Structures are given as structure tokens and as C-alpha cells.
Amino acid sequence: APAGSSRMPGMATDAELAQLSTTQGRELDVLFLTLMIRHHRGGIAMAQYAAAQAQEANVRALARAMVINQAVEIDQMQADLRALGAPPA
């Protein structure tokens, strides 16, 4: 990202995406899960803020649901990493 701009926390870098596009097999699975867990953590941070600060009740409710759903997905992805014999992300 250009200097002074901000990126959503947890977004994969161009280098990470390039690595992902040239990886195969178990290594691809582990890299994808690791990057996606980081991405979901960034999404949770954004959703927690919206759950607390959004003006509209329906937006706050949606943000709360996103926090829960992304946390559940992180738990599943961590289990998938364990099943692959990979370290947790």
C-alpha cells in the first residue's frame, strides 16, 4: 500500500498472494489456512468496533454475528491446521 494509506488488518500482502498462487499440496493448505486465520482476526476487530459503534441496530446485530461466525471459522481452521500437523496460526 502507498505510504500514508491504511490496510485492513490481516490482509494478505501481494507477496503472500503470489506465494499462495505458486504453492501446492499440503503447503498450500497450511498457507491458505494461516493467511485466512489472520484475515478473520482482522475482520473480527473491525466487526467488534461496528458492533459497539454502528448507528443502526441492524448493522450492530450483523457485526455481532460476524464476530461469532468468524471466531467459529477460526476454531475450525485451527483444527484443520492441527490435522495437517502444522503449528497453530
MDTraj code that builds the backbone (N, CA, C; nanometers):
import mdtraj as md
import numpy as np

residues = "ALA PRO ALA GLY SER SER ARG MET PRO GLY MET ALA THR ASP ALA GLU LEU ALA GLN LEU SER THR THR GLN GLY ARG GLU LEU ASP VAL LEU PHE LEU THR LEU MET ILE ARG HIS HIS ARG GLY GLY ILE ALA MET ALA GLN TYR ALA ALA ALA GLN ALA GLN GLU ALA ASN VAL ARG ALA LEU ALA ARG ALA MET VAL ILE ASN GLN ALA VAL GLU ILE ASP GLN MET GLN ALA ASP LEU ARG ALA LEU GLY ALA PRO PRO ALA".split()
xyz = np.array([
    [0.0844, -0.1189, 0.0000],
    [0.0000, 0.0000, 0.0000],
    [0.0880, 0.1240, 0.0000],
    [0.0454, 0.2283, -0.0653],
    [0.1254, 0.3516, -0.0667],
    [0.1420, 0.4087, 0.0736],
    [0.2492, 0.4829, 0.0926],
    [0.2751, 0.5442, 0.2229],
    [0.1560, 0.6311, 0.2618],
    [0.1189, 0.6234, 0.3893],
    [0.0098, 0.7050, 0.4393],
    [-0.1269, 0.6412, 0.4211],
    [-0.1356, 0.5332, 0.3456],
    [-0.2651, 0.4673, 0.3315],
    [-0.2757, 0.3598, 0.4379],
    [-0.3968, 0.3154, 0.4623],
    [-0.4143, 0.2111, 0.5620],
    [-0.4771, 0.0901, 0.4960],
    [-0.4428, -0.0255, 0.5493],
    [-0.4991, -0.1510, 0.5013],
    [-0.5749, -0.2141, 0.6156],
    [-0.6758, -0.2908, 0.5804],
    [-0.7461, -0.3667, 0.6825],
    [-0.6463, -0.4609, 0.7484],
    [-0.6457, -0.4671, 0.8816],
    [-0.5578, -0.5628, 0.9482],
    [-0.5861, -0.7044, 0.8997],
    [-0.4798, -0.7801, 0.8758],
    [-0.4957, -0.9188, 0.8372],
    [-0.5004, -0.9440, 0.6881],
    [-0.4948, -0.8398, 0.6069],
    [-0.4973, -0.8599, 0.4624],
    [-0.3647, -0.9204, 0.4170],
    [-0.3736, -1.0166, 0.3269],
    [-0.2532, -1.0767, 0.2703],
    [-0.1803, -0.9736, 0.1853],
    [-0.0492, -0.9782, 0.1903],
    [0.0314, -0.8892, 0.1072],
    [0.0363, -0.9434, -0.0350],
    [0.0809, -0.8602, -0.1275],
    [0.0981, -0.9063, -0.2647],
    [0.1954, -1.0239, -0.2700],
    [0.3009, -1.0172, -0.1888],
    [0.3997, -1.1261, -0.1867],
    [0.3368, -1.2553, -0.1351],
    [0.2528, -1.2454, -0.0321],
    [0.1856, -1.3649, 0.0215],
    [0.0888, -1.4240, -0.0807],
    [0.0165, -1.3386, -0.1522],
    [-0.0752, -1.3873, -0.2552],
    [0.0014, -1.4537, -0.3692],
    [0.1159, -1.3964, -0.4052],
    [0.1989, -1.4576, -0.5089],
    [0.2485, -1.5943, -0.4624],
    [0.2903, -1.6025, -0.3359],
    [0.3350, -1.7310, -0.2808],
    [0.2217, -1.8324, -0.2841],
    [0.1032, -1.7885, -0.2459],
    [-0.0127, -1.8778, -0.2453],
    [-0.0410, -1.9313, -0.3857],
    [-0.0245, -1.8463, -0.4856],
    [-0.0575, -1.8861, -0.6231],
    [0.0429, -1.9846, -0.6820],
    [0.1587, -2.0007, -0.6181],
    [0.2599, -2.0929, -0.6706],
    [0.2832, -2.2122, -0.5783],
    [0.1998, -2.2268, -0.4761],
    [0.2149, -2.3333, -0.3778],
    [0.1117, -2.4423, -0.4070],
    [0.1468, -2.5655, -0.3737],
    [0.0556, -2.6777, -0.3981],
    [0.0545, -2.7720, -0.2790],
    [-0.0449, -2.8611, -0.2778],
    [-0.0497, -2.9692, -0.1808],
    [-0.0678, -2.9208, -0.0379],
    [-0.0056, -2.9943, 0.0545],
    [-0.0172, -2.9636, 0.1970],
    [0.0315, -2.8230, 0.2271],
    [0.1393, -2.7813, 0.1618],
    [0.1938, -2.6471, 0.1848],
    [0.0910, -2.5397, 0.1494],
    [0.0161, -2.5603, 0.0412],
    [-0.0904, -2.4673, 0.0040],
    [-0.1974, -2.4640, 0.1124],
    [-0.2391, -2.5827, 0.1591],
    [-0.3432, -2.5887, 0.2622],
    [-0.3009, -2.5118, 0.3864],
    [-0.1782, -2.5354, 0.4312],
    [-0.1285, -2.4710, 0.5529],
    [-0.1185, -2.3195, 0.5324],
    [-0.0646, -2.2775, 0.4194],
    [-0.0506, -2.1339, 0.3934],
    [-0.1869, -2.0674, 0.3842],
    [-0.2810, -2.1280, 0.3115],
    [-0.4151, -2.0713, 0.3000],
    [-0.4798, -2.0568, 0.4374],
    [-0.4769, -2.1629, 0.5172],
    [-0.5403, -2.1577, 0.6492],
    [-0.4743, -2.0526, 0.7370],
    [-0.3426, -2.0439, 0.7338],
    [-0.2699, -1.9469, 0.8159],
    [-0.3065, -1.8042, 0.7758],
    [-0.3076, -1.7768, 0.6453],
    [-0.3435, -1.6427, 0.5987],
    [-0.4892, -1.6108, 0.6289],
    [-0.5774, -1.7088, 0.6139],
    [-0.7205, -1.6846, 0.6356],
    [-0.7504, -1.6617, 0.7836],
    [-0.6802, -1.7317, 0.8723],
    [-0.6987, -1.7071, 1.0160],
    [-0.6597, -1.5637, 1.0488],
    [-0.5462, -1.5194, 0.9973],
    [-0.5040, -1.3802, 1.0210],
    [-0.6070, -1.2832, 0.9648],
    [-0.6589, -1.3126, 0.8465],
    [-0.7593, -1.2271, 0.7827],
    [-0.8862, -1.2196, 0.8683],
    [-0.9315, -1.3341, 0.9191],
    [-1.0507, -1.3365, 1.0038],
    [-1.0279, -1.2582, 1.1328],
    [-0.9092, -1.2657, 1.1894],
    [-0.8813, -1.1874, 1.3106],
    [-0.8948, -1.0380, 1.2828],
    [-0.8480, -0.9943, 1.1668],
    [-0.8667, -0.8542, 1.1279],
    [-1.0134, -0.8201, 1.1111],
    [-1.0892, -0.9127, 1.0529],
    [-1.2326, -0.8912, 1.0365],
    [-1.3047, -0.8837, 1.1698],
    [-1.2630, -0.9661, 1.2638],
    [-1.3242, -0.9628, 1.3974],
    [-1.3007, -0.8272, 1.4621],
    [-1.1793, -0.7740, 1.4493],
    [-1.1501, -0.6422, 1.5084],
    [-1.2417, -0.5352, 1.4485],
    [-1.2601, -0.5389, 1.3174],
    [-1.3489, -0.4420, 1.2528],
    [-1.4932, -0.4610, 1.2987],
    [-1.5365, -0.5864, 1.3038],
    [-1.6755, -0.6149, 1.3406],
    [-1.7027, -0.5797, 1.4867],
    [-1.6053, -0.6008, 1.5743],
    [-1.6242, -0.5637, 1.7149],
    [-1.6460, -0.4134, 1.7278],
    [-1.5702, -0.3366, 1.6525],
    [-1.5875, -0.1916, 1.6559],
    [-1.7271, -0.1539, 1.6054],
    [-1.7685, -0.2134, 1.4939],
    [-1.9006, -0.1823, 1.4387],
    [-2.0116, -0.2279, 1.5322],
    [-1.9926, -0.3421, 1.5989],
    [-2.0946, -0.3916, 1.6924],
    [-2.1171, -0.2920, 1.8052],
    [-2.0133, -0.2207, 1.8425],
    [-2.0234, -0.1245, 1.9518],
    [-2.0630, 0.0154, 1.9039],
    [-2.0261, 0.0517, 1.7818],
    [-2.0366, 0.1917, 1.7407],
    [-2.1353, 0.2207, 1.6286],
    [-2.1806, 0.1195, 1.5560],
    [-2.2684, 0.1465, 1.4414],
    [-2.3972, 0.2152, 1.4865],
    [-2.4460, 0.3054, 1.4046],
    [-2.5671, 0.3808, 1.4379],
    [-2.6907, 0.2926, 1.4312],
    [-2.7003, 0.2102, 1.3294],
    [-2.8203, 0.1304, 1.3050],
    [-2.8147, -0.0008, 1.3828],
    [-2.9245, -0.0361, 1.4475],
    [-2.9308, -0.1594, 1.5262],
    [-2.9058, -0.2826, 1.4397],
    [-2.9568, -0.2815, 1.3159],
    [-2.9359, -0.3989, 1.2305],
    [-2.7896, -0.4142, 1.1910],
    [-2.7177, -0.3049, 1.1773],
    [-2.5747, -0.3123, 1.1467],
    [-2.4987, -0.3647, 1.2682],
    [-2.5358, -0.3178, 1.3871],
    [-2.4710, -0.3691, 1.5097],
    [-2.4959, -0.5191, 1.5237],
    [-2.6184, -0.5637, 1.4963],
    [-2.6518, -0.7058, 1.5069],
    [-2.5736, -0.7881, 1.4049],
    [-2.5642, -0.7392, 1.2822],
    [-2.4873, -0.8092, 1.1797],
    [-2.3406, -0.8197, 1.2211],
    [-2.2863, -0.7112, 1.2737],
    [-2.1462, -0.7113, 1.3165],
    [-2.1240, -0.8111, 1.4303],
    [-2.2187, -0.8177, 1.5251],
    [-2.2068, -0.9164, 1.6341],
    [-2.2068, -1.0582, 1.5785],
    [-2.2940, -1.0851, 1.4818],
    [-2.2995, -1.2179, 1.4201],
    [-2.1687, -1.2491, 1.3481],
    [-2.1099, -1.1499, 1.2834],
    [-1.9823, -1.1712, 1.2140],
    [-1.8718, -1.2081, 1.3121],
    [-1.8693, -1.1428, 1.4269],
    [-1.7693, -1.1755, 1.5293],
    [-1.7818, -1.3228, 1.5673],
    [-1.9033, -1.3665, 1.5938],
    [-1.9267, -1.5055, 1.6354],
    [-1.8893, -1.6021, 1.5232],
    [-1.9390, -1.5755, 1.4028],
    [-1.9167, -1.6679, 1.2907],
    [-1.7695, -1.6775, 1.2534],
    [-1.7003, -1.5641, 1.2536],
    [-1.5588, -1.5692, 1.2163],
    [-1.4766, -1.6379, 1.3248],
    [-1.5164, -1.6236, 1.4511],
    [-1.4473, -1.6953, 1.5588],
    [-1.4663, -1.8464, 1.5436],
    [-1.5873, -1.8879, 1.5077],
    [-1.6142, -2.0307, 1.4847],
    [-1.5289, -2.0811, 1.3680],
    [-1.5205, -2.0034, 1.2615],
    [-1.4401, -2.0432, 1.1461],
    [-1.2917, -2.0521, 1.1824],
    [-1.2436, -1.9591, 1.2650],
    [-1.1041, -1.9660, 1.3101],
    [-1.0805, -2.0961, 1.3856],
    [-1.1720, -2.1318, 1.4755],
    [-1.1577, -2.2577, 1.5506],
    [-1.1495, -2.3761, 1.4545],
    [-1.2331, -2.3781, 1.3517],
    [-1.2314, -2.4879, 1.2543],
    [-1.0989, -2.4895, 1.1781],
    [-1.0524, -2.3723, 1.1372],
    [-0.9264, -2.3665, 1.0619],
    [-0.8076, -2.4077, 1.1478],
    [-0.8107, -2.3714, 1.2772],
    [-0.7036, -2.4162, 1.3673],
    [-0.7070, -2.5690, 1.3791],
    [-0.8268, -2.6277, 1.3875],
    [-0.8385, -2.7738, 1.3916],
    [-0.7852, -2.8352, 1.2623],
    [-0.8121, -2.7709, 1.1490],
    [-0.7610, -2.8198, 1.0213],
    [-0.6082, -2.8140, 1.0189],
    [-0.5501, -2.7078, 1.0736],
    [-0.4044, -2.6995, 1.0813],
    [-0.3487, -2.8127, 1.1689],
    [-0.4135, -2.8361, 1.2836],
    [-0.3687, -2.9459, 1.3706],
    [-0.3735, -3.0791, 1.2964],
    [-0.4815, -3.1007, 1.2215],
    [-0.4958, -3.2265, 1.1469],
    [-0.3862, -3.2420, 1.0423],
    [-0.3354, -3.1300, 0.9934],
    [-0.2261, -3.1320, 0.8949],
    [-0.0892, -3.1418, 0.9633],
    [-0.0880, -3.1409, 1.0984],
    [0.0382, -3.1444, 1.1707],
    [0.1134, -3.0142, 1.1657],
    [0.0416, -2.9054, 1.1394],
    [0.1030, -2.7727, 1.1279],
    [0.0866, -2.6969, 1.2597],
    [0.1751, -2.6009, 1.2851],
    [0.1586, -2.5186, 1.4066],
    [0.0339, -2.4310, 1.3975],
    [-0.0216, -2.3918, 1.5114],
    [-0.1375, -2.3017, 1.5074],
    [-0.0977, -2.1658, 1.4521],
    [-0.1945, -2.0999, 1.3937],
    [-0.1700, -1.9655, 1.3371],
    [-0.1997, -1.8613, 1.4429],
])
top = md.Topology()
chain = top.add_chain()
for i, resn in enumerate(residues, 1):
    res = top.add_residue(resn, chain, resSeq=i)
    for name in ("N", "CA", "C"):
        top.add_atom(name, md.element.get_by_symbol(name[0]), res)
traj = md.Trajectory(xyz[None], top)
